[in-house]
């Protein structure tokens, strides 16, 4: 019997903290009457025609493996979709890989390109997996802090200043989780010039691209000269309310997609056939319902912004995704203290900003993908909580 398992676990893994998002999710799951604004998941059910396509695939016996890269029919639809929306062209057979969610795509991209000690510049605050996946791939995660004063946008000057001889890649996510920030095309073009100057690879996670409420989303790979140095990541979870279906994709130069596919075939083998069949329907006939869901998120976005203003929480206006990132600095509490007290005293679950990057300290992440009723009640509870803090002072 092994009695010292802790000594047998990889030091790399031991030194990576558990997901801060899941910690608060687990705490909330053990309490009754909790309104969760924590997990970034649409409250919509996957549109019926997409579900029906998945059900029909089972009836027809599509219960086997697909090719490692995914169904060619789906890869063709992904390539068509990206060309129709952004005028960027990919060859379905060797430049598109279907993955088990965008999270797997992030992991594959980093493992495919990193040599031990390579640095990855990561714009923060950001999704919790970016730095851990970089570390597990043998790289060094280098945070680039952004703030509300600059609308949580990475600047070309900031990028230039952070580059060292060890810098291999830049990882960006716009529209951004957790801030809701977006990037105008002209700002991305400035970043692209720095990327080209220093011969960097860009991993662009654009899973929230359709959830853009102000202006238009710019696909980084569509910028001049960026297609073959960008690994474009996207998926179906957010725009089509398909979180539980676990399906994403990566597009890029044939050599990097080949390397990612090699890792994928030894770990995941392929994405589920039923999910792939449903995704084909989403791309072919899911646009109208997707737009209706986005319009609903925009309504909730405005409701939450107004609500935060009324209860005294300063909040940068999110222009994309479905998160708000209000400041709680004036309360005197840390992000984790605020989140824990809010959950215990009012049963509203949010995510402390510090788990999304050190520069997220003093903020909390609230998902407005919940129902209007839940959002309204959550705002009332948060207002009461803030009043109680004032009275304690």
C-alpha positions in Angstrom: 0.0 0.0 0.0 1.3 3.4 -1.0 1.2 5.7 2.1 3.0 8.8 0.6 1.0 9.6 -2.5 1.8 13.3 -2.1 5.4 12.5 -2.8 4.5 10.6 -6.0 2.5 13.4 -7.6 4.3 15.6 -10.1 5.6 18.8 -8.5 4.3 20.8 -11.5 0.8 19.6 -10.8 1.1 20.1 -7.1 2.1 23.7 -7.6 -0.9 24.6 -9.8 -3.8 25.8 -7.6 -7.3 24.3 -8.2 -9.7 26.4 -10.3 -11.0 29.3 -8.3 -14.2 29.3 -10.3 -15.0 25.7 -9.5 -14.3 26.2 -5.8 -17.1 28.8 -5.5 -19.3 26.7 -7.8 -18.8 23.7 -5.4 -19.5 25.9 -2.4 -22.7 27.2 -3.9 -23.9 23.7 -5.0 -24.0 22.7 -1.3 -26.4 25.5 -0.4 -30.1 25.8 -1.0 -31.7 28.9 -2.6 -28.4 30.1 -4.2 -28.6 32.4 -7.3 -25.4 31.6 -9.2 -23.8 34.3 -11.3 -20.6 32.4 -11.2 -20.3 29.8 -14.0 -20.3 31.1 -17.6 -23.1 29.0 -18.9 -26.2 30.1 -21.0 -29.5 29.6 -19.2 -31.0 28.7 -22.6 -31.5 25.1 -23.6 -29.8 24.2 -26.9 -32.2 25.1 -29.7 -34.5 22.3 -30.6 -33.4 21.8 -34.2 -29.8 21.3 -33.0 -30.9 18.8 -30.3 -33.1 17.0 -32.8 -30.1 16.6 -35.2 -28.1 15.0 -32.4 -31.0 12.7 -31.5 -31.5 11.7 -35.1 -27.8 10.9 -35.4 -28.3 8.3 -32.6 -31.4 6.9 -34.3 -29.4 6.5 -37.4 -26.6 4.6 -35.6 -23.9 7.3 -35.6 -22.3 5.9 -32.4 -18.8 5.2 -33.7 -15.6 7.1 -33.8 -15.1 9.8 -36.4 -11.7 10.6 -37.9 -9.3 12.1 -35.4 -9.6 15.5 -36.9 -13.4 15.3 -36.9 -16.1 14.7 -39.5 -15.0 16.2 -42.8 -18.6 17.5 -43.3 -18.3 19.5 -40.0 -14.8 20.8 -40.9 -16.2 22.0 -44.2 -19.0 23.8 -42.4 -16.5 25.4 -40.0 -14.4 26.6 -42.9 -17.4 28.0 -44.8 -18.6 29.7 -41.6 -15.3 31.5 -41.0 -15.1 32.5 -44.6 -18.7 33.8 -44.7 -18.3 35.8 -41.4 -14.7 37.0 -41.6 -13.4 36.3 -45.1 -10.6 34.1 -43.7 -10.1 30.9 -45.7 -9.1 27.5 -44.3 -8.6 24.2 -46.0 -11.0 21.8 -44.2 -8.8 18.7 -44.7 -5.6 19.9 -43.1 -6.2 23.3 -41.4 -9.2 22.6 -39.2 -9.3 20.3 -36.1 -12.5 19.5 -34.2 -11.8 19.4 -30.4 -13.6 18.4 -27.2 -14.4 22.0 -26.3 -12.2 25.1 -26.7 -10.5 24.1 -23.4 -8.9 21.1 -25.1 -8.0 23.3 -28.1 -6.1 25.7 -25.8 -4.2 22.7 -24.2 -3.4 21.2 -27.6 -2.1 24.5 -29.1 0.2 25.2 -26.2 1.6 21.6 -26.1 2.1 21.7 -29.8 4.2 24.8 -29.9 6.1 25.1 -26.6 9.7 24.1 -25.9 10.7 23.9 -22.2 11.0 27.4 -20.9 9.3 29.2 -23.7 7.3 32.2 -22.6 3.7 32.8 -23.4 2.4 36.3 -22.9 -1.2 36.3 -21.6 -3.5 39.3 -21.4 -5.1 39.3 -18.0 -7.7 39.1 -16.4 -8.4 36.0 -18.3 -9.9 32.5 -18.3 -8.5 30.4 -15.5 -7.0 27.7 -17.7 -4.5 29.7 -19.7 -1.6 29.9 -17.3 -2.0 26.4 -15.9 -2.1 24.9 -19.4 1.0 26.9 -20.3 2.8 25.5 -17.3 1.7 21.9 -17.9 3.0 22.3 -21.4 6.5 23.2 -20.1 6.2 26.9 -20.8 6.3 30.0 -18.6 3.1 32.1 -18.3 3.9 35.8 -18.4 0.8 38.0 -17.4 0.1 41.3 -19.1 -2.1 43.3 -16.8 -5.0 45.3 -18.2 -7.4 47.6 -16.3 -10.7 49.5 -16.5 -8.9 52.8 -17.3 -7.9 51.3 -20.6 -11.1 49.3 -21.1 -9.2 46.1 -20.2 -7.5 46.3 -23.6 -3.9 45.1 -24.3 -1.8 47.7 -26.0 0.9 47.3 -28.6 3.3 49.2 -26.4 2.6 46.9 -23.4 3.2 43.9 -25.6 6.5 45.3 -27.0 7.8 46.0 -23.6 7.1 42.4 -22.4 8.9 40.5 -25.2 12.1 38.7 -24.3 14.3 36.3 -26.3 12.3 33.5 -24.7 8.9 34.8 -25.9 7.2 32.3 -28.2 3.5 33.2 -28.2 0.8 35.7 -27.3 -2.5 34.3 -26.0 -5.5 36.7 -26.3 -9.3 36.4 -25.7 -11.6 39.0 -27.1 -14.5 39.4 -26.4 -12.9 38.8 -23.0 -13.8 36.5 -20.1 -14.1 37.9 -17.4 -14.3 41.6 -18.3 -16.5 41.7 -21.4 -13.8 43.9 -23.1 -13.6 43.9 -26.9 -10.8 45.1 -29.2 -11.3 47.5 -32.1 -9.7 46.5 -35.3 -7.2 49.4 -35.3 -5.9 48.3 -31.9 -5.5 44.7 -33.1 -3.6 45.9 -36.2 -1.1 47.6 -33.9 -0.6 44.4 -32.0 -0.3 42.5 -35.2 2.7 44.7 -36.2 4.5 43.9 -33.0 3.7 40.2 -33.5 5.1 40.2 -36.9 8.2 42.2 -35.9 9.1 39.6 -33.2 7.9 36.6 -35.2 5.4 35.5 -32.5 2.6 32.9 -32.7 -0.8 34.2 -31.6 -3.3 31.9 -29.9 -6.6 33.7 -30.3 -9.5 32.3 -28.3 -12.6 33.8 -30.0 -15.3 31.6 -28.4 -17.4 34.8 -27.6 -17.1 36.3 -31.0 -20.9 36.2 -31.7 -21.6 37.8 -28.3 -20.5 41.3 -29.4 -23.0 44.1 -28.5 -21.0 47.3 -29.4 -19.2 47.5 -32.7 -18.1 44.4 -34.7 -15.8 41.6 -33.8 -12.5 41.4 -35.7 -11.1 37.9 -36.2 -7.4 38.1 -35.5 -6.5 35.6 -38.2 -8.2 37.8 -40.8 -5.8 40.7 -40.3 -3.2 41.1 -43.0 -0.3 38.7 -42.5 -1.8 37.0 -39.4 -3.5 34.0 -40.9 -0.5 31.7 -40.9 0.9 32.8 -37.5 -2.4 32.6 -35.7 -4.0 29.5 -34.1 -7.7 30.4 -34.1 -9.8 28.8 -31.5 -13.6 28.8 -31.3 -16.5 26.6 -30.4 -20.2 26.1 -29.9 -20.8 26.4 -26.2 -21.6 30.1 -25.8 -23.2 31.2 -29.1 -25.4 28.1 -29.5 -26.0 27.3 -25.8 -24.1 24.0 -26.2 -21.9 23.9 -23.2 -22.6 20.3 -22.2 -22.0 19.1 -25.8 -18.3 19.9 -25.4 -17.3 20.9 -28.9 -14.7 23.3 -30.2 -12.3 23.7 -33.0 -8.9 25.0 -34.0 -7.8 26.5 -37.3 -4.3 27.3 -38.4 -1.3 26.4 -40.5 -1.2 22.8 -41.6 1.9 22.0 -39.6 0.6 23.2 -36.3 -2.8 21.6 -36.9 -1.0 18.3 -37.7 0.9 18.6 -34.4 -2.2 19.3 -32.4 -4.0 16.4 -34.1 -1.2 14.1 -33.1 -1.7 15.0 -29.4 -5.4 14.8 -29.8 -5.4 11.3 -31.4 -3.4 9.9 -28.4 -5.5 11.6 -25.7 -9.1 12.3 -26.9 -9.1 10.3 -30.2 -12.0 12.3 -31.5 -14.9 14.4 -30.4 -18.3 12.6 -29.9 -20.1 11.8 -33.1 -23.5 12.9 -31.8 -22.1 16.3 -30.9 -20.4 16.7 -34.3 -23.7 16.0 -36.0 -25.5 18.5 -33.9 -22.8 21.1 -34.6 -23.3 20.8 -38.3 -27.0 21.7 -37.8 -25.9 24.7 -35.6 -23.7 26.1 -38.3 -26.3 25.5 -41.1 -29.5 26.5 -39.4 -28.7 28.0 -36.0 -28.0 31.7 -36.8 -31.5 33.1 -36.1 -31.9 31.5 -32.7 -28.3 32.4 -31.9 -29.1 36.1 -32.7 -32.2 35.9 -30.5 -30.2 34.7 -27.6 -27.5 37.4 -28.1 -30.3 40.0 -28.1 -31.5 38.6 -24.8 -28.0 38.8 -23.3 -27.7 42.4 -24.4 -31.0 43.2 -22.6 -29.6 41.5 -19.4 -26.3 43.3 -19.9 -28.0 46.7 -19.7 -30.1 45.6 -16.8 -27.1 44.5 -14.8 -25.1 47.7 -15.6 -28.0 49.8 -14.4 -28.5 47.7 -11.3 -24.8 48.0 -10.4 -25.0 51.7 -10.7 -28.0 51.9 -8.5 -26.5 49.8 -5.7 -23.1 51.6 -5.9 -20.8 49.2 -7.6 -18.7 50.9 -10.2 -18.6 48.8 -13.4 -16.8 49.0 -16.7 -19.3 48.6 -19.5 -18.8 45.1 -21.0 -19.2 45.2 -24.8 -19.1 41.5 -25.4 -19.3 38.0 -23.8 -21.8 37.7 -20.9 -19.9 38.9 -17.9 -19.7 42.1 -15.9 -16.6 42.9 -13.8 -17.5 45.5 -11.2 -15.0 47.0 -8.8 -15.5 46.3 -5.1 -12.3 48.1 -4.0 -14.3 50.8 -2.1 -15.7 48.1 0.3 -12.3 47.4 1.8 -12.7 43.7 1.3 -10.5 41.5 -0.9 -12.2 39.8 -3.9 -12.3 36.5 -2.1 -13.6 38.0 1.2 -16.4 39.8 -0.7 -17.3 36.7 -2.7 -17.4 34.4 0.4 -19.4 36.8 2.6 -21.8 37.6 -0.3 -22.4 33.8 -0.7 -22.8 33.0 3.0 -25.0 36.1 3.8 -27.1 36.5 0.7 -26.7 33.2 -1.2 -25.5 34.9 -4.4 -22.5 33.2 -6.0 -20.0 35.2 -8.0 -16.3 34.7 -8.9 -13.6 36.7 -7.1 -11.6 38.6 -9.6 -8.2 37.6 -8.3 -8.6 34.0 -9.5 -8.7 35.4 -13.0 -5.3 37.1 -12.7 -3.6 39.2 -10.1 -4.8 42.4 -11.7 -8.4 41.1 -11.2 -8.0 41.8 -7.4 -10.6 44.3 -6.3 -13.2 43.1 -8.8 -15.8 40.3 -9.0 -17.0 38.5 -12.1 -20.8 38.2 -12.5 -22.3 36.3 -15.4 -25.5 37.8 -16.7 -26.4 34.6 -18.7 -28.9 33.9 -15.9 -32.6 34.8 -16.2 -33.9 38.3 -15.8 -35.7 37.2 -12.7 -32.6 35.8 -11.1 -30.5 38.8 -12.1 -33.1 41.2 -10.5 -33.2 39.2 -7.3 -29.4 38.9 -7.2 -29.0 42.6 -7.6 -31.5 43.3 -4.7 -29.6 40.9 -2.5 -26.2 42.4 -3.4 -27.6 45.9 -2.7 -28.7 44.7 0.8 -25.3 43.2 1.4 -23.5 46.4 0.4 -25.8 48.4 2.8 -24.9 46.0 5.6 -21.2 46.6 4.9 -21.7 50.3 5.2 -23.5 49.9 8.5 -20.7 47.8 9.9 -18.2 50.5 9.1 
